[in-house]
């Protein structure tokens, strides 16, 4: 990602998932980030970009839970491997972003799921899990949000996070 056009605007959104307790200014927000990072798809690209932003920002303490580790290059992904399955006593929120949602309840913290759905109504099992258990759902368009809201997901749970463009790759 280029330095000027990345996913850093998401960092303000992350504050929405903080607990109601006031934190000391020097205390970091603890994030457990679970998802696809090395599968050569758009979900992985978003996850890698956001992961590096979180790792470079000193106000976040991040651990990663990655199912597929075959694509990890220890030199290229050193920051991620250093924080892979790092144990944290307290998790402020669990961020999950996969091609298909993982509905395993997190052990600690608020649960934020990044999940786009472009096919109209959600599967019934997804609607129930999103409505009852997930604290926030992040989608990339108003259309995605309308699909979720029309599937009985409370409007206030769904946040539109527009996808960024990498001007180094897309520059017509």
C-alpha positions in Angstrom: 0.0 0.0 0.0 1.2 3.5 -0.6 1.8 5.6 2.4 -0.7 8.2 1.3 -3.6 5.9 0.4 -4.0 3.1 2.8 -6.5 1.8 5.4 -5.3 4.2 8.2 -8.7 5.9 8.3 -9.9 2.7 9.9 -8.0 3.5 13.1 -10.7 6.0 14.2 -13.3 3.3 13.7 -11.5 0.9 16.0 -12.1 3.2 18.9 -15.8 2.3 18.5 -15.1 -1.1 19.9 -13.4 0.0 23.1 -14.9 -0.9 26.4 -16.7 1.9 28.3 -13.9 1.9 30.9 -11.5 4.8 30.6 -8.0 3.8 29.9 -4.8 5.4 31.0 -3.3 7.5 28.2 -0.3 5.1 28.0 -2.3 1.9 28.1 -2.6 0.3 24.7 -5.8 -1.1 23.2 -5.4 -4.9 23.0 -6.6 -6.4 19.7 -6.9 -10.0 18.7 -7.0 -10.1 14.9 -8.2 -13.4 13.4 -8.5 -14.1 9.7 -7.0 -14.9 6.3 -3.7 -13.2 5.7 -1.8 -15.3 3.1 -4.4 -16.8 0.8 -3.9 -14.4 -2.2 -7.4 -13.0 -2.2 -8.9 -9.5 -1.5 -9.6 -10.5 2.2 -6.0 -11.2 2.7 -4.9 -7.9 1.1 -7.2 -5.9 3.4 -6.1 -7.9 6.5 -2.3 -7.5 5.7 -2.7 -3.7 5.1 -4.7 -3.2 8.3 -2.4 -5.5 10.3 0.7 -3.4 9.4 -1.1 -0.2 10.3 -2.0 -1.6 13.7 1.5 -2.9 14.3 3.1 0.4 13.4 0.8 2.4 15.7 2.0 2.5 19.3 -1.5 2.8 20.7 -2.4 -0.8 19.8 -1.1 -4.1 21.1 -2.0 -6.7 18.5 -1.9 -10.5 18.3 -2.8 -12.5 15.3 -4.7 -15.8 15.0 -4.0 -17.1 11.5 -5.3 -20.5 10.2 -3.2 -20.7 7.0 0.5 -20.0 7.7 1.9 -21.6 4.5 2.3 -18.2 2.8 4.2 -16.5 5.6 7.6 -15.3 4.5 9.6 -14.8 7.8 11.6 -11.9 6.3 8.7 -10.1 4.6 6.2 -10.7 7.4 8.5 -10.4 10.4 6.1 -8.0 12.3 3.3 -10.4 11.9 5.3 -13.5 12.9 6.6 -11.7 16.0 3.0 -11.2 17.1 1.5 -14.5 15.9 -0.5 -16.1 18.8 1.0 -13.7 21.3 -0.6 -14.2 24.7 -2.4 -11.2 26.2 -4.1 -11.2 29.6 -6.8 -8.8 28.4 -8.4 -8.5 25.0 -10.3 -5.3 24.4 -11.7 -6.6 21.1 -11.6 -9.5 18.7 -11.5 -8.5 15.0 -12.5 -11.3 12.6 -12.2 -11.0 8.8 -12.5 -14.1 6.6 -14.0 -15.0 3.3 -16.8 -16.8 5.2 -17.5 -15.8 8.7 -16.1 -17.7 11.6 -18.8 -17.9 14.2 -16.7 -19.2 17.1 -17.3 -16.9 20.0 -14.2 -15.1 21.1 -13.2 -15.8 24.7 -12.6 -12.1 25.6 -13.5 -8.6 24.4 -15.9 -7.1 22.0 -16.5 -8.9 18.8 -16.1 -7.0 15.5 -16.6 -8.9 12.2 -15.6 -7.5 8.8 -18.0 -9.3 6.4 -19.3 -8.2 3.0 -22.3 -9.9 1.5 -23.4 -9.0 -2.0 -26.1 -11.6 -2.5 -29.3 -10.1 -1.0 -30.6 -11.8 2.2 -28.1 -13.3 4.6 -28.2 -17.0 5.3 -30.5 -17.4 8.4 -27.7 -18.9 10.6 -25.6 -15.8 9.9 -28.4 -13.4 10.7 -29.0 -14.9 14.1 -25.3 -15.0 15.0 -24.7 -11.4 13.8 -27.8 -10.1 15.6 -27.3 -11.9 18.9 -23.5 -12.2 19.4 -21.5 -9.8 17.3 -21.0 -6.2 18.7 -20.2 -4.6 15.3 -20.1 -5.6 11.7 -18.0 -3.7 9.2 -18.9 -3.7 5.5 -17.5 -1.9 2.6 -20.6 -0.3 1.0 -24.1 1.1 1.7 -25.4 -1.8 -0.4 -23.7 -4.4 1.9 -25.2 -2.6 4.9 -28.7 -2.7 3.3 -28.3 -6.4 2.8 -27.5 -6.9 6.5 -30.2 -4.5 7.8 -32.8 -6.1 5.5 -31.8 -9.5 7.0 -32.8 -8.2 10.5 -29.4 -7.0 11.7 -29.8 -3.9 13.8 -28.7 -0.8 11.8 -26.6 0.5 14.7 -24.4 -2.6 14.6 -23.4 -2.2 10.9 -20.7 0.3 10.0 -19.7 1.2 6.5 -15.9 1.2 6.1 -15.3 2.2 2.4 -12.4 0.2 0.8 -9.3 2.2 0.0 -7.5 2.4 -3.3 -3.8 1.9 -3.6 -2.8 4.7 -6.0 0.5 2.9 -6.8 -1.5 0.1 -8.5 -4.6 1.9 -9.7 -3.7 5.1 -11.4 -5.7 5.6 -14.6 
